[in-house]
Amino acid sequence: MIKIKGLTYLFASIAACVSLSACSSASVPTVSANANVTTNTTETNQLPDISASVQLNEEAFPVCLARLQARARTEGLSETTINSTIANLQFVPRVIELDQQQPEFSQTFDNYFSKRATEWRVNEGRRLLQKHQVLLDKLAQEYGVPPQYILSFWGLETNYGSYKGKMSVLNSLATLACEPRRSNYFTIELMQALKLKEKYQFDDDTMVGSWAGAMGHTQFMPSAYAKYAVDADGDGKADLWNSTTDALTSAANFLQHLGWQRNQRWGREVLLPKNYSYNYLGAKQPLPLSQWAALNVTQANGQPLPIVDIQAALYLPAGHTGPAFLGYENFNVIMRWNRSEFYAITVGHLADRINGGPALTVSPPEQPRLSREQVKQLQAKLNEAGFDVGKPDGVLGRNSTAGIQAFQRSRNMIADGFPSPEVFTALGITL
């Protein structure tokens, strides 16, 4: 799952991708129903050379395996697992490459959304809604998660199970456990994966997934698998690879534990009044729905917002020229599954479409992709102008958004906090 902060551009860092959904795109996924697909070869090639890091990690791998064998004994794993499975795990250079190479260019909301909320996915979701209606209705009653949301997660994670990943989960996790940066986290995940293998007698051909170890129809990491997977078909094992019943039930169980609010929407597309001040923007500035209505925010069809006692936050993933969304508590739940606002909006909208809802009223505009260097320039210029956004790092987070807003207000611009070409021009930066 992606863990990336920011209210505007999503720097879809390969290093942050864990599940397939964090990394793939298009209706037929490559490295998840969300990969950073770039057609500009100049952009694609601008990745750091990590060959030295790969070599160092590979040389240290045998010693690390001995450490992992010792750890497995303290975890209570069998000697067969320790001496056969762990001893024969393989270092995978590609995993280190995917973990450490940062894409040079950001991804715009239009690029992200259009490759995921496709008509094919909508139609396939509607077909599967009918096919699995009995199961999905049962899950809605038991866990409180409506069918369209379970289908939407399934669609974004693995294209409804058509692409679950092909890399050895155990080899991938061992490679990452032996890489110093996040060794502790991936060592824990590897131990959990080995326990799952022992518990359910999974073979190595079954245990495949994303490069970072996410598995099955719903791309659970091993710790989530161990805690939330359900043997719903009663065959004695919770099999998220081969049992659709187990996978969808597990997704509903996971969402319930994440805090899903029964009988509530995820949020909705809204229309802002022309005189909106943008004083309330983003997850940190929610308001009761009644106050949004008092600010003349309406549904996307122009109708008044419903009278419901819930909090909502405003999201502008493409700035004020693009669509606007109010996210309710279930939006926050989706964000606990995947820490990307782009992802949460796409899950919610795709669910609405599967349930018969309309396409967006305001289409995401085409916008330039920003390089990390351009964002660093933006941040440096904001600092120079007296709008402190912290050390320039090329990543647009909350501090940068607040700095952009303050700068926009100082120039009587629309203060949506978005790094538009107009902001760059006003700061004297040529795109």
Secondary structure by P-SEA (a helix, b strand, c coil): cccccccccccccccccccccccccccccccccccccccccccccccccaaaaaaaaaaaaaaaaaaaaaaaaaacccccccccccccbbbbaaaaaaacccccccccaaaaaaacccaaaaaaaaaaaaaaaaaaaaaaaaccccaaaaaaaaaaacccccccccccaaaaaaaaaacccaaaaaaaaaaaaaaaaaaccccccccccccccccccccccaaaaacccccccccccccccccaaaaaaaaaaaaaaaccccccccccccccccccccccccccccccaaaaaaaccccccccccccccbbbbbbcccccccbbbbbcaaaaaaaaacccaaaaaaaaaaaaaaaccccccccccbbbbbcaaaaaaaaaaaaaaccccccccccccaaaaaaaaaaaaaacccccccccaaaaaaacccc
